[in-house]
């Protein structure tokens, strides 16, 4: 039985991925800020799939909390085979001159520094064991900048660069690194970006069928189940209605 650690498992891609991997031969370490949602997910996995689940309740932005949680892992949970760096968000949709500093800091601290904190703690354990797989959840915004995306796009460009750098740095340690870069995806993402405005969030996907969390969970499962000699370094996934960050067909 393998072990996967998934950050941001309370909703969206993280939650869907935990459920998908639980169907296979994975026990799960699930992390997030909302303890009640983690407990609900743990119970669902244990009842439905009979897998073991460990909850780590922390914010990836808090370096000391990350270090304490990983250092405090019971011995049986330290053999982490897969790390899914999923925790991330977009906040606000302003031109750079109108941006809110607190929004910028939240995005950079979560999308970049949070990934660094958790990877710094988990990757040495993988190296010690002689292998592992790190999945970084990026975005098409990591290669294509769009108006009002500024800091969010910058954070996902950083994720894109980090994923490539991780792959090179750990090449000799038999550790796979994959970046999964979704396009338009309907989760809590837009609701968070628009700070709880449900109507604006819904309008983001008007006239098209977007990706859903289960689509990305299946993509992650596919990546993880390639033969040992195969590493998918980077995979971009969009709905049929979206060619890239700029071209969207809202008539389907």
C-alpha positions as CSV (number, residue, x, y, z in Angstrom):
1,X,0.0,0.0,0.0
2,X,1.4,3.4,-1.1
3,X,1.0,6.7,0.7
4,X,0.0,10.0,-0.9
5,X,0.2,13.4,0.8
6,X,-2.3,15.9,-0.7
7,X,-2.3,19.5,0.3
8,X,-5.5,21.5,0.0
9,X,-7.6,18.4,0.3
10,X,-10.7,20.1,1.7
11,X,-12.3,20.8,-1.7
12,X,-11.8,20.8,-5.5
13,X,-8.9,19.0,-7.1
14,X,-7.4,18.0,-3.7
15,X,-10.6,16.3,-2.5
16,X,-11.3,14.7,-5.8
17,X,-7.7,13.4,-6.0
18,X,-7.9,11.9,-2.5
19,X,-11.1,10.0,-3.4
20,X,-9.6,8.8,-6.7
21,X,-6.4,7.5,-5.2
22,X,-8.3,5.9,-2.3
23,X,-10.0,3.7,-5.0
24,X,-6.5,2.4,-5.8
25,X,-3.8,1.2,-3.5
26,X,-3.2,4.4,-1.6
27,X,-3.5,5.4,2.0
28,X,-3.9,9.2,2.4
29,X,-2.4,12.1,4.3
30,X,-4.7,15.0,3.7
31,X,-4.0,18.5,4.7
32,X,-5.9,21.8,4.8
33,X,-7.1,24.7,6.9
34,X,-10.7,23.5,7.3
35,X,-10.7,20.7,9.9
36,X,-14.4,19.8,9.6
37,X,-14.1,19.2,5.8
38,X,-11.0,17.1,6.4
39,X,-12.8,15.0,8.9
40,X,-15.7,14.5,6.6
41,X,-13.4,13.4,3.8
42,X,-11.5,11.1,6.1
43,X,-14.8,9.4,7.2
44,X,-15.9,9.0,3.5
45,X,-12.7,7.4,2.5
46,X,-12.6,5.0,5.4
47,X,-16.2,3.9,5.0
48,X,-16.3,3.7,1.2
49,X,-12.8,2.6,0.3
50,X,-11.5,1.0,3.6
51,X,-8.2,3.0,3.4
52,X,-6.3,4.6,6.2
53,X,-6.4,8.4,6.4
54,X,-4.2,10.8,8.5
55,X,-5.3,14.4,8.9
56,X,-2.8,17.3,9.1
57,X,-4.6,20.5,9.9
58,X,-2.4,23.5,8.9
59,X,-2.1,26.4,6.5
60,X,0.8,25.8,4.0
61,X,1.6,29.5,4.4
62,X,2.8,28.9,7.9
63,X,6.3,27.5,7.6
64,X,6.6,26.5,11.3
65,X,3.3,24.7,11.2
66,X,4.4,22.8,8.0
67,X,7.6,21.8,9.6
68,X,6.0,20.7,12.9
69,X,3.4,18.6,11.1
70,X,5.8,16.7,8.8
71,X,8.4,16.2,11.5
72,X,5.7,14.9,13.8
73,X,4.5,12.2,11.4
74,X,4.3,8.8,13.0
75,X,6.8,6.4,11.6
76,X,4.3,4.4,9.5
77,X,3.3,7.6,7.7
78,X,6.8,8.8,6.8
79,X,7.1,6.6,3.8
80,X,5.5,9.1,1.4
81,X,5.4,7.9,-2.2
82,X,3.5,10.7,-3.7
83,X,3.2,14.4,-2.9
84,X,0.5,16.4,-4.5
85,X,1.1,20.1,-4.2
86,X,-2.4,21.2,-4.8
87,X,-3.1,24.0,-2.2
88,X,-3.4,27.3,-4.2
89,X,-5.8,30.1,-5.0
90,X,-6.4,33.3,-7.0
91,X,-7.8,36.3,-5.1
92,X,-9.1,39.4,-6.9
93,X,-9.1,40.3,-10.5
94,X,-7.6,43.8,-10.7
95,X,-5.2,45.7,-12.9
96,X,-1.8,45.9,-11.3
97,X,-2.2,49.5,-10.3
98,X,-5.4,48.7,-8.4
99,X,-4.3,45.5,-6.8
100,X,-4.6,44.9,-3.1
101,X,-1.3,44.0,-1.4
102,X,-3.1,41.6,1.0
103,X,-4.4,39.6,-2.1
104,X,-0.9,39.5,-3.6
105,X,0.7,38.3,-0.4
106,X,-2.0,35.6,0.0
107,X,-1.4,34.3,-3.5
108,X,2.4,34.4,-3.4
109,X,2.5,32.9,0.1
110,X,0.2,30.0,-0.8
111,X,1.0,29.3,-4.4
112,X,4.8,29.7,-4.2
113,X,6.1,29.7,-0.7
114,X,3.6,27.0,0.5
115,X,4.8,24.7,-2.2
116,X,8.4,25.3,-1.2
117,X,7.8,24.7,2.5
118,X,6.0,21.4,2.0
119,X,8.4,20.1,-0.7
120,X,11.4,21.0,1.4
121,X,10.1,18.8,4.1
122,X,8.9,15.8,2.1
123,X,11.4,15.5,-0.7
124,X,14.4,14.5,1.6
125,X,12.3,11.6,2.8
126,X,11.7,10.5,-0.8
127,X,15.4,10.9,-1.6
128,X,16.3,8.8,1.5
129,X,14.0,6.0,0.3
130,X,15.3,6.2,-3.3
131,X,12.2,7.4,-5.1
132,X,8.9,9.1,-5.2
133,X,6.6,11.3,-7.4
134,X,5.8,15.0,-6.9
135,X,2.7,16.3,-8.6
136,X,2.5,20.1,-8.8
137,X,-0.9,21.6,-9.7
138,X,-0.1,24.6,-12.0
139,X,-2.3,26.3,-14.5
140,X,-2.3,27.4,-18.1
141,X,-1.7,30.8,-16.4
142,X,1.8,29.5,-15.8
143,X,2.7,30.0,-19.4
144,X,0.1,32.5,-20.7
145,X,-0.5,35.8,-19.0
146,X,-4.0,37.5,-19.3
147,X,-5.3,40.9,-18.4
148,X,-6.0,41.3,-14.6
149,X,-4.2,38.1,-13.9
150,X,-0.8,39.7,-13.1
151,X,0.2,38.3,-9.6
152,X,-1.8,35.1,-10.0
153,X,-0.1,34.5,-13.3
154,X,3.3,35.3,-11.8
155,X,2.7,32.8,-9.0
156,X,1.8,30.1,-11.5
157,X,4.8,31.0,-13.7
158,X,6.9,30.4,-10.6
159,X,5.2,27.0,-10.2
160,X,6.1,26.2,-13.8
161,X,9.7,27.1,-13.2
162,X,9.9,25.3,-9.9
163,X,8.5,22.1,-11.4
164,X,11.2,22.1,-14.1
165,X,13.9,22.9,-11.5
166,X,12.7,20.2,-9.2
167,X,12.8,17.7,-12.0
168,X,16.5,18.6,-12.7
169,X,17.5,18.8,-9.1
170,X,16.1,15.4,-8.2
171,X,16.9,13.6,-11.4
172,X,19.7,11.5,-9.8
173,X,17.4,10.5,-7.0
174,X,14.9,8.6,-9.0
175,X,12.1,11.1,-8.2
176,X,9.5,11.9,-10.8
177,X,8.1,15.5,-11.0
178,X,5.0,16.3,-13.0
179,X,3.2,19.6,-13.4
180,X,-0.5,19.4,-14.2
181,X,-1.8,22.6,-15.7
182,X,-5.6,22.9,-16.0
183,X,-7.5,25.5,-18.0
184,X,-11.0,26.6,-17.0
185,X,-12.0,24.5,-14.1
186,X,-15.2,24.8,-12.0
187,X,-14.4,24.4,-8.3
188,X,-14.3,26.9,-5.5
189,X,-11.6,28.7,-7.5
190,X,-13.7,31.4,-9.0
191,X,-15.8,31.8,-5.9
192,X,-12.6,32.5,-4.0
193,X,-11.3,34.8,-6.7
194,X,-14.5,36.9,-6.6
195,X,-14.5,36.8,-2.8
196,X,-17.8,35.0,-2.4
197,X,-19.7,36.6,-5.2
198,X,-21.5,33.5,-6.5
199,X,-23.1,35.2,-9.5
200,X,-19.7,36.4,-10.9
201,X,-18.2,33.0,-10.2
202,X,-20.9,31.2,-12.1
203,X,-20.7,33.7,-15.1
204,X,-17.0,32.6,-15.5
205,X,-18.3,29.4,-17.1
206,X,-21.4,30.7,-18.9
207,X,-22.0,29.2,-22.3
208,X,-19.5,26.3,-21.9
209,X,-18.8,23.1,-20.1
210,X,-15.7,23.6,-18.0
211,X,-13.4,21.0,-16.5
212,X,-14.4,19.5,-13.2
213,X,-12.2,18.4,-10.3
214,X,-12.8,14.7,-11.2
215,X,-11.2,15.4,-14.6
216,X,-8.0,16.5,-13.0
217,X,-8.1,13.7,-10.4
218,X,-8.3,11.2,-13.3
219,X,-5.4,13.0,-15.0
220,X,-3.3,12.7,-11.8
221,X,-4.2,9.1,-11.5
222,X,-3.1,8.5,-15.1
223,X,0.2,10.2,-14.5
224,X,0.9,8.2,-11.4
225,X,0.2,4.9,-13.1
226,X,2.6,5.1,-15.9
227,X,5.4,2.5,-16.0
228,X,8.4,3.1,-13.7
229,X,10.6,4.2,-16.6
230,X,8.1,6.9,-17.8
231,X,7.8,10.4,-16.4
232,X,5.2,12.9,-17.7
233,X,6.9,16.2,-17.0
234,X,4.2,18.6,-18.0
235,X,0.6,18.1,-19.0
236,X,-1.9,20.9,-20.0
237,X,-5.6,20.1,-19.8
238,X,-8.5,22.3,-21.0
239,X,-12.2,21.9,-21.8
240,X,-13.1,21.3,-25.4
241,X,-14.4,24.9,-25.5
242,X,-11.0,26.4,-24.6
243,X,-8.0,26.4,-26.8
244,X,-5.8,28.6,-24.5
245,X,-6.1,31.5,-22.0
246,X,-7.4,33.8,-24.8
247,X,-9.6,31.7,-27.1
248,X,-12.9,30.4,-25.6
249,X,-16.0,29.2,-27.4
250,X,-19.0,30.0,-25.3
251,X,-21.6,28.6,-27.7
252,X,-21.1,24.9,-26.9
